[in-house]
Amino acid sequence: MGAMELTKEQLQRVAHYLNVKDITYIDLRMEVFDHIVSDIEAKMGAEKLDFETAFYSVKVKWNGHLIQESSFYFGLTYSLPKIVLDKAKKVYKKWFFLTVIAYLIPYILFDQLKITFSENAIRELNIFLQILTVCTLIVFFGLLIIKFKEKNKTTFSFILKALSWNFNIGFIVLFYLNDNPKDDLQKYPVSFLAAFIFMTYSYFHFYKKHLEAVKKHKIS
């Protein structure tokens, strides 16, 4: 006997199950929905099970993929279904390490090159770095406002949510630049600023990915 097709009410039960499990990310929801429906229909057809029994068996199989988990990459305070988290980690892992590298490069260069500047040069560089920090903060804040108006949920919108706290890094840089003596150029604010600029670019990148996912998967 071939696979049996589910009724409208049974499909609604599957949709409700995904809502309960927070599978509301549109770039994964239909894929997971189709897999679960196919599993249920296959069990009902091949094993001659009723819907309730087949649905329970399939839920047992899928619960492990839909359990709430958190990750070091995004902060332990953020949790979401494992299947969504696994995709988020896969697409973000490279960007996480590139952010670390963006911080380390100026940090290491300051230690190794031992470049010295005149007081006037340091003063002008500090002013330039402050202006650059403020400009990056404005760009990041603008992206936050634009993203706040976007209500659709995708794996990329979760990444954006986790990255939003990076906005505070800009204020840390400004604090360093304003608090440090003007006759010295510290490696810490320069390193933080390099990382912050890359974080802002990362935010823009994943916002574009979010919009692409919405355009591809959203049903008008």
N, C-alpha and C positions, 0 to 999 in steps of 0.2 A: 504494500500500500504506500502510495506517495505521501508527501507532506500535505497536511491539512491547512486550510486558510483560516485565520482567526476572524471572529466577528468584530464588529465595530466596538461593542462593549468590552471585549477582551483586549483589543488594541488600546482602549482607554485605560484599562487596568495596567498595562505595560507602561503607558505614558505616565501614569500616576506614580508607579514604582520608580521611574527615572527622576521624577520631580522630588520625591522623598529622598533619593540618593544624591540630589543636587547635580544631576546631569542636565544642566540647563545651558551648557556652553554649546552654541549652535554649530561650531566646527566639528564637534564630536557626537552631539546628541543623535542625529539621524543614523549615523554609522552604528552606534551602540544599540539604538532602538531596532534597527534592521537585523543586527546579529541576534539579539534576544528573541525577537519574533521568529526568526528562522530556526533558532534552537528549539523553541516551544513547538512550532509546527512540525519539525522533524521528529521530536519525541512523540507527539500525538499520533503521527502517521506510522512511524517505524515500531514504536513500542505499544501502540494502541492505548495510550493513556488519555484520561480526561484532561481538560484544560487546567484545572486546579492542581492536579498532581504534577503535570508537566511544568507548569509555571513555578511551583515550589522547587522542583528539581533544578530548573534553570537559574532561579534566584540564588540557590545555594552555590552554584558554579560561579555566578557573577558577583556575589557579595564581596569576594576577595579583591576583585578589580575595582570595586566602587567604594571601598572603605575609606574613611577620611584619614589623610596623612599630611604631614608637613615636611619641609626640607630645609637644610642648611642654606641652600642657595637663595631662598626667598625669606628666610626668617621663620623661626619655629612658631610664631604667633599666627601665621597664615596656614590654613589647612583647606584641603579640597579633595575630591575623590582621587584615588590612586591613579586611575587611568588618565585623568586630566593632568595630574601632577607629573606623571612619567613623561607625557608629551611636553609639558612646560620645561622640565629639566633638560630634555633632549635639545630643545631649540635655544635654551638660554645658557647652557653650560659654557659654551665657547665665549659668549659675551661676558660672563662673570669673570673668567680668567683674563680676558683682554682688559677689563677694568682694573684688575690687580696689576697687570703689566703697565698700564697707563700711569698708575701711581708709582710703581717701582722705578721706571726709567729715569725720571728727573731726580728721584731720591738717590739712586746709585750714581748718577752723573755728578750731583753735588758733592758726594763723598770722594769720587775718584778724580775729578778734574781740578778741584780746588781753585776755581775761578774767583778772582777778586775784582771788585768794582769800586769806583770812586763813590763818595757820599752822594754826589749829585746823580750819578747813574743809578744808584740804589734807590734814591728817592723817586726818580722818574719811573723806574721799573715797578716800584710798589704802587705808584699811582696807576700805571698801566694795568697791573694785575688786578687792582681793585675795580677799575672800569670794566675789564674783561669779565670779572666775576659777576658784577652787577648785570651786565648784558646777558650772560649765560643764565643768571637767575630769572631774568625777565622772559627769556625764551622758554625755560623750563616751566615757569608759572603759566605762560600762555598755553603750553601743551597740556598742563594739568586742567586748565579751564575748559579747553576744547574737549578733552577726554571726559570730563565730568558730565558734559552734555550728552555723551554717547551712552545709551542705556543697554545696548546689546552686550551679551556676555560671550566671550570667546576665551580660548586658552591664552591668547595674547593680552586680553584685557586683564586677566589675572596677573600676568607678568607686569603689566603697567601698574596695577594696584600695589604690587610688592615693591616696585621701583620708586613709587611716589615719595617715600620717605627720604630718598636721596636729595630731594630739594633742600633739606636741612644742611647738607654738606656745604652748599654755597655760603650759608651764614657762618659756618665754622671757618671757612677760608677768609671771609671778611674780618672775622674776629682776630684771626692770626695776623692778618696784614695790618690791621689798625693797632693791635696791641704790641706787636714786636717793635724794637728800636728801629728807627729809620736809617741807622748807619749799618744795618746788617740785613742781608737777604736770606731768609730761612728756607730750608729745603722742604719743610712740612707744608706750608701753604701752597708752594709751587706744585708739590706732588699731589696734594688734595685737589688743587684746581685742575690739573691735568686729568685726574680721575673724574672730577665733576663734569668737565666738558665732554668726556667720553660717555658718561652716564646720560647726559642730556641727549647726545646723539643716539644712544641706545634706546632711550625713551621714544624718540622720534621714529626710529626704525621699527619698533614693535607696535607703535600706533598705526603705521602704514600697514603692517601685517594684519593688525586687527581689522582695519577697514577692508582690506582685501578679503579676509575671511567672512566678514559680514556680507559683502557684495556677492560672494560665491555661494554662501549657504542660506542666507536669509530668504524666507518665503514671503513675498509681498502679499 
